Amino acid sequence: MKILRFLPRNWEAKVTAIQEAKVLKTLSLDELIGNLQTYELRRNSQQQEDTKKDRGLALKIMEENSSDLDEEDMVMLARKFKKFFKKTKAGTRQK
């Protein structure tokens, strides 16, 4: 019980699970420490996987000889973007 009391707050879920699932009087110290070490290893590996997943997304550039958009479409797209940008810029000023 003393060991479980001094674990950090982020271990609270594991402490509760141990208290509910096991009879602490019959749980040996070696079993408790092994259980906590296993939990710590799992947590560390999950954190490493999460950091790997959080890395930025790289976009691939495709080179093509023929473009899907011709010059007229590009000009129209640029004009629409300018109008949209002006509207959103004016809307943020009013707020």
N, C-alpha and C positions, 0 to 999 in steps of 0.2 A: 504494500500500500504506500509506503514512504517513497519508493521509486516513482510510482505513478503520479503522486502528488507534485513532484518537482519537475515533471516534464513541461515543456513550453505549451502555451495556449493552442498553438496550431496542431498539437497532438491530441487535443481534447476528444476528438471523435474516436481515435484508436483507444484511448484510455477507457472511454465509456464502453466500447465494444468488448474490451478485455474484462472489465468489471461485470458486464452482463453475461458474457458467454462462459466464463471460467469461475470456478470457486477459488478465490484467492488464497485460501488457507491451504489448499492442496496443490496449488501451482508452485513449482519449484522456481528458484531464482534463475537457473539456467534456461528454463523454458520461457520465462518472462523476457529475459535479455535477448534470447534468440528470436522471439516474436517481435520485439521492438526493432531489432536489427533488420529483420526481413521487411518490416514496414518502412523503415528508413531507406533501404535500398530501392524499394518500389517507388517511393516518393521521389527520390533523386533521379531515377531513370525516367519517370513521367515528366519531371521538370525539364530534363534534357531533351526529351522528345517534343515538348511544347515549344522550347526555344528554337528547335530546328524547324518546326512548322511555322513559326512566326517570322521567319526570314522573308525578306521582300520577294515579290513576284517579278521575275524577269520576263520581259516580253521579247519574243523573237521577231526579228525584222526579216521580212520576206522581200527578196528582190525579184521584181518582175519587169519584163521589157514593156509590156502593155499595161497601162493603168486603167483601173475600173472607172475612175473619174476623169473626165476631160476638163479642159480649162474653164469652160463655162460653169460646170458643176462646182468646181473649186471656188470660183468667184462668188457664186450664189451661197455656198456654204460659209465663206468668210463674211459675207454681208449679214447672214442670219446670226452668226456668232457675235458680230459686233452689236447688233440690235439686242440680242439676249444679254450680252455683257452690260450694255448701257442700262437696260431695264433693271437688272439685279443690282447694279451699282447705285442707281437712283433709289431703289427700294431700301437699300441699307442706310442711305443718308436720311430718309424720312423717319426711320425708327430711331 
